[in-house]
């Protein structure tokens, strides 16, 4: 039972309490116990409550209440930021998109955590890195994510490895069958930032330096990435309606048989199976010269600097990210777990055949730009790319890339 913690953990919590006064920005310490809230994106699979019920049955004095935020990541962040800026204690445990770690830590909205309290050595290394900022652990990985290429096996004999393969196969299948070619998430929101980041990475580039202090975007690489998308739109193997697609729209288009190829997250696998059966499979995203690099997604759990029950919050996170719950995250929620060993479990692979490909994708994935001003950076990327992708395509891709780099440099200079 999690309430019977070793003495060493009590020592750790006392130390963490002292650390928060300088770095967390909050008024409360980490020693508080009692009821807590868990603020996270809307549970679309109804798998969360049973996990919370198990905790509540074992901890009647420290019950957790689920506070569901909007499904869209942008709206989740906006609600959390408003709450934390007001120094409200309404949220105790925060389900953060992995890219928010730097911003929330820099603003003093979450508290640093003790690495030894969590089994980080058994988690996928790139996933753990998303919870670290300035060499401190600020959250604990809960789910991971990497983009995959969904394709119709009844129409495509061999999955594409490169963009040229994808183009050739998409053009061929659209001519032969009553179906569109390829789509991702191309609406002007966070999903477009993700898709563009993947294209830049898959062309051999990057947007920011690993520490987020320098814009390393090579306009030539960014131009290649933009041209890949623009070529698809001009030639018609990327349908123009995909410019309005978020995750759900692209998922539905594929599983309803309207797309031969789709870039999406692993959560789309189950619904696609229910609709298409064995007529599809997944592979790594293609790139310029071979397999591409996905953006690393997922959710990390952090403790609000303004929570009055920070000790309970940390114990809950340890419970919630434990091995058996992580197994349920996959089996009941269809979300990618963070424990390495689950990706090598034969029984799970039999049930979720995409696990080996997903593991490869996660290990080869890269995080989105790490910056305390990530929201501004994402807005610049998404709005600039959306403008370039909108007909009649007046702006040259190299001019768009140069302009984007200049805007990003201005953001970095002012942070």
N, C-alpha and C positions, 0 to 999 in steps of 0.2 A: 504494500500500500504506500502511495507516494508521500503521505503525510509523515511517515516515520523516516525522516531523512537523517543521514549520518551527521555527526557533529561538525565535520569539516565543511558541510554545505552551509551550516549556520554561520561559520566563520567567513566563508566566501560572501554570503549575503550582507554581512556587516561591512566587509571591505567594499563591496559594490555600493553600499549606501554612502560611504564616505566619498567614493569616487564621483557619485552623481552630483554632489554639491558643486563641483567645479566644472563638470563636463555635460551633465544632463540638462541643466537649465530649469529643472523643476523644483518645486518647493517641498516635495515629499521624499521620504527615504524609501529604501527597498525592504524594510522590515515589516511592512503592513500586510496583514492577512485578512481575508474576508471575501464577500461576494465580488465577482468581477464581471466585466463585459468583454465580449470578443467582437470587434468591429472588422468586418471583411466583406468582400463582394458577395452579391446575391448567390445563394446556393441553388443552382439550377438542377441539381441531381438528387437533392434531399438526402444526401449521405452524412451531412454534418451533425444533425441533431442526435442520432444514435450515439455518436462518439462523445458528444457533450453530455448525454444522459448518463453514460458510464462514469464520467468524472463526477457528475452531480450526485449520483448514488453513493459514491465513495467519499464525497466531501460535502456533506449537508450544510456545513457552516461557511463553505467557500464556493458556492454555486456559481456557475458561469452562465451568462445570458448572451445569446447570439443577437448581434445588431447587424442586420443585413443592409449593406450599402448598395448603390446602383451597380448594375452589371458592368458598365463601361469603366475602364481604369481611370480615364480622365475625370469622371464624375466622382469616383471613389476618393481620388487624391484631393479634389476640391473640398469635399465634405470633411475629410480628415484634417486638412490644413486649416480650415476655418475653426474647427473644434480646438486644435492645438494652439493656434494663434491666440485664442481666447483663454488659454490656460485652463481649459475645462477638464474635469476629472471624469467625464462621462465615458471615455474610452480607456480601457485598461490594457488589453492586448490588441495590437494592430496587425491586420493582415496586409502587408505592404508588397506592392509590385517590387520585384528585385531591383529595379532601377532607382527607387526612391531612397535607398539607404543613405547615400551621401547627403542629400538634401535634408532629410529628417534628422540625421546626426548633427550636421552643421548648424541647424537651427535650434538645437537643444530640445527637440521634441521627443526624443527617445533616449533611453539610458544605455550605457555600455554594459555588456554582459561578460561573465567569466567563462572563458573557453573551456576550462576543465569541467564545467557543470554539464556539458553536452557532448555526446559521442561524435564529435566532428570528424574524427579519423575514419569513421565508417560511412561517411557521406561522400558523394561525388565531388571531387576537388573543385571543379569550376563553379559548382553551385555554392560551396562554402565561401568562395571568393566574393560572391555577390553580397554577402552579409558583413563584409569587412570594409572599413573605411579608416584611412590613416592608421593602419595597423591595429585597429581595435575591432572587436566583435560587437556589432550593434543589433543583431537579429539572429534568428535561427532558421535555416532553410526548412520549409514545410512542403512545398511542391516545386518541381522543376518544370521546364518546358523547352522545347526546341521545335522549330518549324520543320515540317516534313512535306514531301511532294506526294500527293495522292494521285494515282493514275489508274485508268481503266484497263485491266488485264485482258478483257475480251476484245479490246480495240488496239492495244499496244503490245507488241511481242516482247520488246526489251525496253526497260525504263531508261530515260535519257540521263546521261552523265554530265553533259555540257549544255550551255544555252543553245548552241547550234543544233544539238540533237533535239532539244525541246522544240525549237522553232520548226525544224523539219517535220517532226512527228505531228505537231499541232496543225501545221498547214495541211499535211496529208489527211489527217483524220477528219478535219472540218470539210474537206472537199468530198470525202467518201461517205461520210455519215452526217446525219442531221444533228450536229452537236457542236458546241463552241469549243475553243482550244484550251486556253490557260487563264487562270485568274488567281489573284491573291487578295490582299486587303488594301485597296487603293483610294478609299475615301480619305479626305484630309483630316486625319486624327492620328492617335498614337500608332495605330496599325500600319499606316503609311510610313512612319518613321522606321518601324521595324522592317518592313519590306525593303525600303531603300537601304537601310544599314546592311541588310543581308546581301543586297546586290553589290554594294561597295566592297564588303568583305570578300564576296565570291569573285570579285575582280582583282583581289590582292591588295585592297586598300583598307584604310581605317579613318574614322572621323576625328577622334581625339586621342591624345596620348593616354596610356593606361592610368595615369594619375589625374587626368582631366585638366591639366594646366596648360595644354598647348593644342591648337588645332592642327592636326596632321593630315587633314583631308587633301589628297592629291587631286587637283581638278581633272587631270587626265583620267584617273580611275573613276572619279565620280561621273565623268562624261560617258565612260564606257557603261557604267551602271544605268544611267538615264537612257542611253541609246538602246539598251536591251529592252527596256519597257516601252519606249517610244516606237521602236520598230514593230513590236507586237501589236500596238494600237493602230499604227498606220497600215499594217498588212492585214489586220483583222483577226489574227489568231489570239489576240487578247481582246475580248469584247468590250466595247465602250461602256456598257452597263456596269462593268466591274469597277469603274471609277466611283461608284456609289456603294461598293461592297465593304462591309466590316466582316468580322469572323462568321457571324450567323448567316449572312447573305451568301458568302462563298461556300459555306458548309452545305446549305440547302441546294445551291446550284449544282454542286457535285453529286450529292446523294440522290437528287431528283433526276439525274441523268442528263443535265444540261451542259456539263463540262467534262472534257476528257482528262484534264489535269487541273489540280488545285493545290495551292500552297495553304496549309492550315496547321493548326496545333493538333496534338494527339487526341484531344477530347472529341474530335470529329470522327474518330475511327469507329466507335460503337454505333452511332447513328447511321453511318455509311454502311456498316455490316448489316444492320437491320433492313436497310432499303436495297442494297446491291448484292448482299451475300458475298460470294467469292469472286465477283466480277471486278474487284479492285485490289490494289496493294499500295504500300508506301515505300518510299526510298528517300535517300538524302536529297536535299535540294541540289540542283545542278549549278555549276559555276561556269566561269569563262573558259577554263581549260580542263576541268574535271569536277568532281564533287565540290559543292560550294560550302559555305559556312553559315549556319543559322544564327539568328539572334537568340541569346539565352534568356528565357522567360521564367516565370514562376512566381511564387509567393513566399515571402519570409515573414516570420512572426517576431514582433518587437514589443517592448513594454513602454507605455506612455510615461514621459517624465512627470506627468501630473496625476498619475494613478495613485490612489491612497492605499492600494493593496498590491504593491509591487512584488512582494515575496510570493504571494499566491499566484500572481501573473506569471512569474518565472517557473514556478513548479508546474503550472498548467501547460506552459510551452514545452517543458521537458516531457511531460506525459503525452501531449498531443503530437509531438514529433517522434515518439518512440517507434520501434520497429513494427510492432503489431498494428498500431494505428496507421503507419505508413503503408502497410500492406492493404489496409482497408481503403486508404486514399485511392489506391489503384483499383482494387476489386469492386468497391462500392461507388466510388466517385469517378473512376476512369481518368484520374489525373496522374501525371508522372511522379513517382515518389523520389525521395532524395537519398535513400539508402542504396549503396552500390550493390549489395548482395541480392537485392530484389530483382535486379535486371538479369541476374544469372540463374534464377530459380527456374528449373525445368517445368514445374507445374504452372507457374505464371506465364512463361513463354508460350506454353501450349494454349493457354487461354487468351493471351495478348501477344500474338505473333510479331507485332511491331517492336517489341522491347529491345531486341539486339540492334535494330536500325536506330531506334531512339537513343540508346546508350551511345552509339557512335556519334550521333548528331549532337548530343549534349557535350560530349568530350571534345568535339571539334568546334563547338559554338563559341561565340564571343559575346560579352555583355554589351548593352547599349552604352553610349558615352557616359563615363562616370563623372558627374559634376553636381555640385550643390545647386546649380542653376539648370538642372536637366530639363525642367518644364519649359523654360524659354528656348533651350536648344532644340527640343522636340518640336515646338511650335514653328520655329524657323524652318527646320527640315521638312516637316509635313506640308506647310503652306507653300514653300518654294517648289517642292516636287509636284504638288497638286497642280500648281499653276502651269508647270512645264508639261504635265501630262494632259492638260485640258485642250481640246481642239480650239483653234486650228493649228496649234504647234508653231507659233511664230518665233518663239525664243529658241536660239540654238542651245544645244545641251551644254557646250563648253562655257557659254556665257552664264547659264544658270548655275553651273558648278562653281565658277569664279565668284559670282555674287553670293552664293551660299557660304563659301569659305570666309568672305569678308564679313558677313553678318555674324557668323559664329565667332570669329576673332574678336569682334566688338563685345560680345557677351562675356567671353573669357577675360578680356581686359578689365571689365568692370566688376568681376566677382571678387 
